[in-house]
């Protein structure tokens, strides 16, 4: 049973988010959650929340379909970070000039599923 979770408008740059997301792509869900728990990057907590939300979504989907659910069978099938809107701010600089500050945001998406779901997606 494939399930997806998204976190949008996370106040961290997509480049920093992708570093963390690339570490968990393709791994088992339990292993990925452990990696994220001990990762030193601050965004790892947000990515972990999205991962656990996707697992919960998968559990609900399985219950509604009347299928058995085993968290140990789940894999991170897809994990990607898209760029969100950029907030533009101004900082005063020397001689009356203005410097621009770009506060970037990210949209984090994680899809979890079983090996069978992965094979269906490959066709």
MMTF fields as JSON, N, C-alpha, C and O atoms, coordinates in Angstrom:
{
  "mmtfVersion": "1.0.0",
  "mmtfProducer": "UNKNOWN",
  "numBonds": 491,
  "numAtoms": 492,
  "numGroups": 123,
  "numChains": 1,
  "numModels": 1,
  "chainsPerModel": [1],
  "groupsPerChain": [123],
  "chainIdList": ["A"],
  "bondAtomList": [4, 2, 8, 6, 12, 10, 16, 14, 20, 18, 24, 22, 28, 26, 32, 30, 36, 34, 40, 38, 44, 42, 48, 46, 52, 50, 56, 54, 60, 58, 64, 62, 68, 66, 72, 70, 76, 74, 80, 78, 84, 82, 88, 86, 92, 90, 96, 94, 100, 98, 104, 102, 108, 106, 112, 110, 116, 114, 120, 118, 124, 122, 128, 126, 132, 130, 136, 134, 140, 138, 144, 142, 148, 146, 152, 150, 156, 154, 160, 158, 164, 162, 168, 166, 172, 170, 176, 174, 180, 178, 184, 182, 188, 186, 192, 190, 196, 194, 200, 198, 204, 202, 208, 206, 212, 210, 216, 214, 220, 218, 224, 222, 228, 226, 232, 230, 236, 234, 240, 238, 244, 242, 248, 246, 252, 250, 256, 254, 260, 258, 264, 262, 268, 266, 272, 270, 276, 274, 280, 278, 284, 282, 288, 286, 292, 290, 296, 294, 300, 298, 304, 302, 308, 306, 312, 310, 316, 314, 320, 318, 324, 322, 328, 326, 332, 330, 336, 334, 340, 338, 344, 342, 348, 346, 352, 350, 356, 354, 360, 358, 364, 362, 368, 366, 372, 370, 376, 374, 380, 378, 384, 382, 388, 386, 392, 390, 396, 394, 400, 398, 404, 402, 408, 406, 412, 410, 416, 414, 420, 418, 424, 422, 428, 426, 432, 430, 436, 434, 440, 438, 444, 442, 448, 446, 452, 450, 456, 454, 460, 458, 464, 462, 468, 466, 472, 470, 476, 474, 480, 478, 484, 482, 488, 486],
  "bondOrderList": [1, 1, 1, 1, 1, 1, 1, 1, 1, 1, 1, 1, 1, 1, 1, 1, 1, 1, 1, 1, 1, 1, 1, 1, 1, 1, 1, 1, 1, 1, 1, 1, 1, 1, 1, 1, 1, 1, 1, 1, 1, 1, 1, 1, 1, 1, 1, 1, 1, 1, 1, 1, 1, 1, 1, 1, 1, 1, 1, 1, 1, 1, 1, 1, 1, 1, 1, 1, 1, 1, 1, 1, 1, 1, 1, 1, 1, 1, 1, 1, 1, 1, 1, 1, 1, 1, 1, 1, 1, 1, 1, 1, 1, 1, 1, 1, 1, 1, 1, 1, 1, 1, 1, 1, 1, 1, 1, 1, 1, 1, 1, 1, 1, 1, 1, 1, 1, 1, 1, 1, 1, 1],
  "groupList": [{"groupName": "UNK", "atomNameList": ["N", "CA", "C", "O"], "elementList": ["N", "C", "C", "O"], "formalChargeList": [0, 0, 0, 0], "bondAtomList": [1, 0, 2, 1, 3, 2], "bondOrderList": [1, 1, 2], "singleLetterCode": "X", "chemCompType": "L-PEPTIDE LINKING"}],
  "groupTypeList": [0, 0, 0, 0, 0, 0, 0, 0, 0, 0, 0, 0, 0, 0, 0, 0, 0, 0, 0, 0, 0, 0, 0, 0, 0, 0, 0, 0, 0, 0, 0, 0, 0, 0, 0, 0, 0, 0, 0, 0, 0, 0, 0, 0, 0, 0, 0, 0, 0, 0, 0, 0, 0, 0, 0, 0, 0, 0, 0, 0, 0, 0, 0, 0, 0, 0, 0, 0, 0, 0, 0, 0, 0, 0, 0, 0, 0, 0, 0, 0, 0, 0, 0, 0, 0, 0, 0, 0, 0, 0, 0, 0, 0, 0, 0, 0, 0, 0, 0, 0, 0, 0, 0, 0, 0, 0, 0, 0, 0, 0, 0, 0, 0, 0, 0, 0, 0, 0, 0, 0, 0, 0, 0],
  "groupIdList": [1, 2, 3, 4, 5, 6, 7, 8, 9, 10, 11, 12, 13, 14, 15, 16, 17, 18, 19, 20, 21, 22, 23, 24, 25, 26, 27, 28, 29, 30, 31, 32, 33, 34, 35, 36, 37, 38, 39, 40, 41, 42, 43, 44, 45, 46, 47, 48, 49, 50, 51, 52, 53, 54, 55, 56, 57, 58, 59, 60, 61, 62, 63, 64, 65, 66, 67, 68, 69, 70, 71, 72, 73, 74, 75, 76, 77, 78, 79, 80, 81, 82, 83, 84, 85, 86, 87, 88, 89, 90, 91, 92, 93, 94, 95, 96, 97, 98, 99, 100, 101, 102, 103, 104, 105, 106, 107, 108, 109, 110, 111, 112, 113, 114, 115, 116, 117, 118, 119, 120, 121, 122, 123],
  "secStructList": [7, 7, 3, 3, 3, 3, 3, 3, 3, 3, 1, 1, 7, 2, 2, 2, 2, 2, 2, 2, 2, 2, 2, 2, 6, 6, 1, 5, 2, 2, 2, 2, 2, 2, 2, 2, 2, 2, 7, 1, 1, 6, 2, 2, 2, 2, 2, 2, 2, 2, 2, 2, 2, 2, 2, 2, 2, 2, 2, 2, 2, 2, 2, 2, 2, 6, 7, 7, 7, 7, 4, 4, 4, 7, 3, 3, 3, 3, 3, 3, 3, 3, 3, 7, 7, 7, 3, 3, 3, 3, 3, 3, 7, 4, 4, 4, 7, 3, 3, 3, 3, 3, 3, 7, 7, 3, 3, 3, 3, 3, 3, 3, 3, 7, 2, 2, 2, 2, 2, 2, 2, 2, 7],
  "xCoordList": [0.852, 0.0, 0.897, 1.645, 0.808, 1.637, 0.943, -0.259, 1.698, 1.144, 2.142, 3.35, 1.601, 2.424, 2.148, 1.043, 3.179, 3.029, 3.877, 4.938, 3.389, 4.073, 4.146, 3.23, 5.242, 5.35, 5.689, 6.683, 4.869, 5.075, 5.488, 5.169, 6.194, 6.626, 7.53, 7.427, 8.405, 9.373, 10.474, 11.035, 10.782, 11.729, 13.182, 13.904, 13.587, 14.972, 15.226, 14.31, 16.446, 16.719, 16.591, 16.906, 16.131, 16.001, 17.335, 17.368, 18.424, 19.732, 20.083, 20.597, 19.81, 20.083, 19.136, 19.536, 17.888, 16.903, 17.27, 17.146, 17.718, 18.06, 19.201, 19.232, 20.148, 21.259, 20.733, 21.25, 19.714, 19.161, 18.269, 18.341, 17.432, 16.483, 17.214, 16.757, 18.341, 19.106, 19.644, 19.895, 19.824, 20.344, 19.32, 19.703, 18.028, 17.01, 16.302, 15.572, 16.499, 15.809, 16.197, 17.38, 15.18, 15.412, 15.634, 15.734, 15.715, 15.97, 14.654, 13.573, 14.778, 13.611, 13.179, 14.006, 11.893, 11.337, 11.938, 12.273, 12.075, 12.615, 14.069, 14.485, 14.834, 16.233, 16.324, 17.163, 15.463, 15.454, 15.102, 15.696, 14.144, 13.754, 14.917, 15.124, 15.674, 16.847, 17.923, 18.541, 18.152, 19.147, 18.759, 19.6, 17.479, 17.025, 17.047, 17.277, 16.812, 16.813, 18.188, 18.284, 19.252, 20.604, 21.361, 22.55, 20.708, 21.366, 21.586, 20.701, 22.744, 23.026, 22.298, 22.212, 21.779, 21.118, 19.768, 19.051, 19.443, 18.189, 16.965, 15.928, 17.077, 15.932, 15.583, 14.511, 16.469, 16.219, 14.961, 14.267, 14.658, 13.448, 12.196, 11.223, 12.219, 11.074, 10.906, 9.786, 12.008, 11.954, 11.445, 10.675, 11.876, 11.418, 9.92, 9.23, 9.412, 7.972, 7.196, 6.152, 7.696, 7.029, 7.06, 6.064, 8.198, 8.324, 7.327, 6.647, 7.239, 6.319, 4.862, 3.995, 4.596, 3.249, 2.883, 1.749, 3.848, 3.603, 3.339, 2.503, 4.047, 3.827, 2.421, 1.726, 2.001, 0.661, -0.409, -1.437, -0.159, -1.097, -1.207, -2.299, -0.085, -0.084, -0.883, -1.61, -0.739, -1.462, -2.969, -3.733, -3.391, -4.817, -5.353, -6.452, -4.572, -4.994, -5.169, -6.131, -4.237, -4.304, -5.526, -6.193, -5.818, -6.988, -8.281, -9.2, -8.357, -9.567, -9.767, -10.9, -8.659, -8.749, -8.876, -9.113, -8.723, -8.832, -7.602, -7.689, -6.471, -5.222, -4.405, -4.62, -3.454, -2.569, -1.501, -1.093, -1.065, -0.065, 1.127, 0.984, 2.314, 3.551, 4.539, 4.994, 4.858, 5.735, 7.129, 7.802, 7.569, 8.911, 9.042, 10.156, 7.918, 7.957, 8.044, 8.31, 7.822, 7.76, 9.14, 10.1, 9.209, 10.414, 10.107, 8.954, 11.14, 10.984, 11.125, 12.24, 9.993, 10.016, 10.47, 11.308, 9.916, 10.282, 10.496, 9.786, 11.472, 11.712, 12.347, 13.429, 11.683, 12.23, 11.842, 10.9, 12.604, 12.398, 12.227, 13.077, 11.124, 10.877, 11.063, 10.947, 11.35, 11.541, 10.192, 9.329, 10.022, 8.814, 9.039, 10.059, 8.11, 8.276, 9.419, 9.706, 10.053, 11.163, 10.68, 10.12, 10.899, 10.558, 11.738, 12.883, 11.452, 12.512, 12.498, 11.468, 13.649, 13.798, 14.94, 15.774, 14.966, 15.981, 16.804, 16.264, 18.098, 19.004, 19.763, 20.295, 19.82, 20.552, 22.048, 22.639, 22.631, 24.065, 24.715, 24.05, 25.981, 26.729, 26.272, 25.826, 26.388, 26.125, 24.697, 24.469, 23.741, 22.333, 21.843, 20.704, 22.671, 22.252, 21.443, 21.369, 20.849, 20.073, 20.56, 20.744, 20.765, 21.143, 19.926, 19.086, 19.833, 18.674, 18.956, 20.025, 18.011, 18.103, 17.008, 15.842, 17.381, 16.419, 16.183, 17.094, 14.965, 14.606, 13.85, 12.666, 14.55, 14.0, 13.176, 13.389, 12.22, 11.394, 11.421, 11.798, 11.013, 11.046, 9.702, 8.961, 9.403, 8.288, 8.901, 9.532, 8.724, 9.308, 8.217, 7.149, 8.485, 7.518, 8.183, 9.297, 7.494, 7.989, 6.862, 5.736, 7.188, 6.239, 6.802, 7.945, 5.999, 6.417, 5.527, 4.378, 6.084, 5.337, 6.13, 7.213, 5.584, 6.259, 7.051, 7.035, 7.747, 8.535, 7.632, 8.027, 6.424, 5.489, 5.107, 4.985, 4.921, 4.595, 5.748, 5.533, 6.966, 8.143, 8.201, 8.516, 7.895, 7.913, 6.838, 7.064, 5.655, 4.575, 4.985, 4.656, 5.704, 6.133, 7.218, 7.366, 7.991, 9.086, 8.584, 9.281, 7.402, 6.91, 6.603, 6.181],
  "yCoordList": [-1.178, 0.0, 1.24, 1.481, 2.0, 3.2, 4.4, 4.597, 5.197, 6.382, 7.518, 7.306, 8.748, 9.933, 10.943, 11.014, 11.723, 12.831, 13.997, 13.811, 15.198, 16.414, 17.406, 17.499, 18.143, 19.306, 20.467, 20.428, 21.496, 22.623, 23.863, 24.017, 24.73, 26.023, 25.872, 26.648, 24.879, 24.688, 25.733, 25.875, 26.464, 27.575, 27.097, 27.389, 26.373, 25.953, 25.882, 25.601, 26.133, 26.152, 24.746, 23.766, 24.639, 23.328, 22.586, 21.358, 23.319, 22.681, 21.933, 20.816, 22.542, 21.9, 20.721, 19.697, 20.872, 19.799, 18.582, 17.443, 18.828, 17.718, 16.878, 15.666, 17.505, 16.749, 15.677, 14.56, 16.009, 15.081, 14.047, 12.857, 14.502, 13.607, 12.556, 11.418, 12.932, 11.977, 10.817, 9.74, 11.023, 9.971, 8.856, 7.712, 9.178, 8.184, 7.576, 6.595, 8.126, 7.622, 6.162, 5.828, 5.295, 3.89, 2.991, 1.775, 3.542, 2.739, 2.258, 2.741, 1.294, 0.844, 1.974, 2.765, 2.04, 3.144, 3.201, 4.282, 2.052, 2.046, 2.507, 3.235, 2.085, 2.497, 3.996, 4.698, 4.472, 5.894, 6.76, 7.821, 6.318, 7.076, 7.165, 8.204, 6.074, 6.095, 7.032, 7.765, 7.01, 7.903, 9.354, 10.17, 9.667, 11.044, 11.472, 12.642, 10.538, 10.88, 11.368, 12.264, 10.785, 11.119, 12.002, 12.254, 12.475, 13.371, 14.736, 15.224, 15.357, 16.629, 17.832, 18.879, 17.702, 18.83, 19.118, 18.201, 20.384, 20.795, 20.344, 20.035, 20.306, 19.94, 18.451, 18.033, 17.661, 16.225, 15.964, 14.975, 16.829, 16.639, 16.83, 16.092, 17.823, 18.037, 16.871, 16.424, 16.38, 15.258, 14.011, 13.236, 13.817, 12.657, 12.727, 11.71, 13.916, 14.081, 13.723, 13.076, 14.138, 13.819, 12.314, 11.731, 11.681, 10.229, 9.483, 8.569, 9.867, 9.189, 9.46, 8.614, 10.625, 10.929, 10.034, 9.568, 9.798, 8.913, 7.482, 6.783, 7.05, 5.71, 5.627, 4.629, 6.662, 6.69, 6.683, 6.018, 7.431, 7.442, 6.058, 5.631, 5.355, 3.998, 3.049, 2.183, 3.222, 2.38, 2.587, 1.622, 3.841, 4.145, 3.589, 3.036, 3.738, 3.196, 1.691, 1.153, 1.001, -0.452, -0.876, -1.853, -0.146, -0.481, -0.281, -1.095, 0.796, 1.056, 0.024, -0.289, -0.507, -1.51, -2.919, -3.865, -3.071, -4.39, -5.25, -6.476, -4.638, -5.376, -5.38, -4.567, -6.324, -6.363, -5.277, -4.928, -4.758, -3.687, -4.099, -4.478, -4.02, -4.3, -3.189, -3.048, -2.411, -1.252, -1.665, -0.897, -2.867, -3.335, -3.59, -3.616, -3.778, -4.039, -2.774, -2.842, -1.626, -0.378, 0.137, 0.04, 0.69, 1.329, 2.776, 3.136, 3.598, 4.969, 4.888, 4.833, 4.88, 4.731, 6.018, 5.989, 7.134, 8.43, 9.413, 9.384, 10.273, 11.345, 12.485, 12.333, 13.611, 14.742, 16.053, 16.131, 17.086, 18.426, 19.386, 19.462, 20.116, 21.15, 22.514, 22.658, 23.494, 24.843, 25.517, 25.479, 26.134, 26.888, 28.354, 28.707, 29.201, 30.632, 31.218, 30.757, 32.224, 32.892, 34.228, 35.046, 34.442, 35.728, 36.662, 36.302, 37.856, 38.817, 39.909, 40.534, 40.127, 41.137, 42.074, 41.734, 43.255, 44.256, 44.552, 44.681, 44.656, 45.016, 46.281, 46.344, 47.266, 48.484, 48.195, 47.431, 48.815, 48.665, 50.053, 51.054, 50.105, 51.354, 52.327, 51.916, 53.602, 54.696, 54.692, 55.021, 54.318, 54.393, 53.28, 53.314, 52.314, 51.2, 50.185, 50.259, 49.25, 48.201, 46.845, 46.636, 45.935, 44.568, 43.676, 43.874, 42.697, 41.817, 40.545, 39.948, 40.14, 38.876, 37.973, 38.363, 36.77, 35.808, 34.72, 33.963, 34.65, 33.622, 32.536, 32.676, 31.464, 30.396, 29.406, 29.231, 28.757, 27.734, 26.469, 26.489, 25.359, 24.052, 23.351, 23.572, 22.508, 21.571, 20.175, 19.769, 19.434, 18.096, 17.064, 17.135, 16.098, 15.042, 13.683, 13.466, 12.769, 11.408, 10.433, 10.587, 9.418, 8.351, 7.044, 6.691, 6.323, 5.024, 3.933, 4.174, 2.736, 1.6, 0.326, 0.333, -0.771, -2.066, -2.355, -1.575, -3.49, -3.874, -4.088, -3.798, -4.594, -4.821, -3.499, -3.416, -2.468, -1.14, -0.609, 0.05, -0.899, -0.443, -1.123, -0.482, -2.417, -3.152, -2.648, -2.572, -2.296, -1.763, -0.429, -0.145, 0.378, 1.679, 1.589, 2.513, 0.496, 0.322, -0.037, 0.201, -0.597, -1.049, 0.074, -0.16],
  "zCoordList": [0.0, 0.0, 0.0, 0.947, -1.053, -1.204, -0.566, -0.749, 0.178, 0.829, 0.739, 0.634, 0.784, 0.588, 1.698, 2.237, 2.025, 2.974, 2.491, 1.896, 2.759, 2.321, 3.468, 4.285, 3.519, 4.405, 3.497, 2.772, 3.535, 2.628, 3.403, 4.582, 2.724, 3.262, 4.493, 5.443, 4.468, 5.548, 5.377, 4.291, 6.451, 6.341, 6.402, 7.355, 5.391, 5.221, 3.719, 2.947, 3.308, 1.873, 1.292, 1.968, 0.044, -0.579, -0.678, -0.595, -0.851, -0.96, 0.332, 0.28, 1.478, 2.761, 2.992, 3.546, 2.567, 2.736, 1.893, 2.345, 0.677, -0.23, 0.312, 0.095, 1.02, 1.618, 2.562, 2.585, 3.335, 4.318, 3.633, 3.942, 2.706, 2.029, 1.198, 1.094, 0.609, -0.204, 0.624, 0.084, 1.926, 2.795, 3.042, 3.289, 2.978, 3.337, 2.124, 2.272, 0.953, -0.242, -0.51, -0.574, -0.666, -0.986, 0.219, 0.056, 1.412, 2.6, 3.222, 2.884, 4.138, 4.894, 5.834, 6.286, 6.118, 6.901, 8.307, 8.792, 8.961, 10.324, 10.338, 11.239, 9.345, 9.236, 8.939, 9.504, 8.056, 7.698, 8.906, 9.1, 9.717, 10.906, 11.898, 12.525, 12.036, 12.917, 12.395, 13.168, 11.083, 10.477, 10.75, 11.128, 10.556, 10.744, 12.213, 12.517, 13.108, 14.53, 14.977, 15.816, 14.423, 14.859, 13.881, 14.08, 12.838, 11.884, 12.545, 13.249, 12.332, 12.99, 12.385, 13.026, 11.177, 10.522, 11.186, 11.588, 11.291, 11.937, 11.145, 11.731, 9.829, 8.994, 9.117, 8.682, 9.699, 9.845, 10.678, 10.444, 11.64, 12.448, 11.592, 11.743, 10.69, 9.798, 8.833, 8.586, 8.288, 7.352, 8.068, 7.5, 9.314, 10.091, 10.348, 10.273, 10.649, 10.858, 9.604, 9.682, 8.45, 7.183, 6.949, 6.519, 7.23, 7.057, 7.944, 7.478, 9.215, 10.132, 9.75, 9.969, 9.186, 8.701, 7.518, 7.413, 6.629, 5.489, 5.958, 5.385, 6.994, 7.558, 8.154, 7.962, 8.87, 9.46, 8.365, 8.496, 7.283, 6.158, 5.539, 5.163, 5.432, 4.89, 5.786, 5.299, 7.083, 8.034, 7.901, 7.89, 7.8, 7.649, 6.337, 6.294, 5.264, 3.965, 4.022, 3.471, 4.69, 4.81, 5.629, 5.288, 6.706, 7.53, 6.748, 6.847, 5.973, 5.191, 4.089, 3.722, 3.559, 2.504, 3.067, 2.316, 4.38, 5.01, 4.799, 4.866, 4.549, 4.329, 5.611, 6.51, 5.675, 6.831, 6.683, 5.576, 7.824, 7.807, 8.644, 9.806, 8.039, 8.758, 8.438, 7.303, 9.449, 9.252, 8.785, 8.097, 9.151, 8.793, 7.288, 6.766, 6.586, 5.145, 4.303, 3.103, 4.924, 4.156, 3.772, 4.537, 2.556, 2.037, 1.691, 1.455, 1.662, 1.171, -0.348, -0.868, -1.06, -2.514, -3.196, -4.096, -2.764, -3.337, -2.197, -1.191, -2.367, -1.408, -2.184, -2.752, -2.208, -2.949, -2.295, -1.506, -2.652, -2.108, -3.274, -4.161, -3.263, -4.264, -3.608, -2.391, -4.429, -3.928, -3.728, -4.605, -2.562, -2.27, -2.596, -3.188, -2.222, -2.482, -1.656, -0.551, -2.204, -1.533, -0.979, -1.709, 0.317, 0.921, 0.716, 0.989, 0.235, -0.049, 1.012, 1.268, 1.621, 2.653, 2.262, 1.423, 2.878, 2.552, 3.799, 4.898, 3.617, 4.704, 4.295, 3.186, 5.152, 4.808, 4.644, 5.408, 3.645, 3.393, 3.394, 3.659, 3.104, 3.16, 2.075, 1.004, 2.362, 1.432, 0.886, -0.278, 1.735, 1.359, 0.455, -0.01, 0.205, -0.651, 0.164, 1.39, -0.551, 0.109, -0.384, -1.583, 0.548, 0.191, 0.313, 1.19, -0.564, -0.574, 0.214, 0.079, 1.024, 1.741, 1.199, 1.152, 0.791, 0.256, 1.3, 1.635, 1.807, 2.779, 2.031, 1.725, 1.746, 0.906, 1.722, 2.922, 1.034, 1.668, 0.834, -0.338, 1.456, 0.809, 0.942, 1.9, -0.029, 0.048, 0.064, -0.912, 1.162, 1.308, 1.077, 1.685, 0.191, -0.126, 0.044, -0.433, 0.728, 0.908, 0.592, 1.065, -0.224, -0.576, -0.047, -0.339, 0.734, 1.261, 0.678, 0.307, 0.607, 0.091, 0.273, 0.858, -0.234, -0.131, -1.395, -2.347, -1.392, -2.574, -3.787, -4.916, -3.555, -4.663, -5.319, -6.541, -4.502, -5.033, -5.875, -6.893, -5.445, -6.19, -7.566, -8.568, -7.602, -8.869, -9.814, -11.021, -9.277, -10.112, -10.738, -11.889, -9.967, -10.468, -11.518, -12.316, -11.547, -12.502, -13.896, -14.882, -13.987, -15.294, -16.224, -17.356]
}
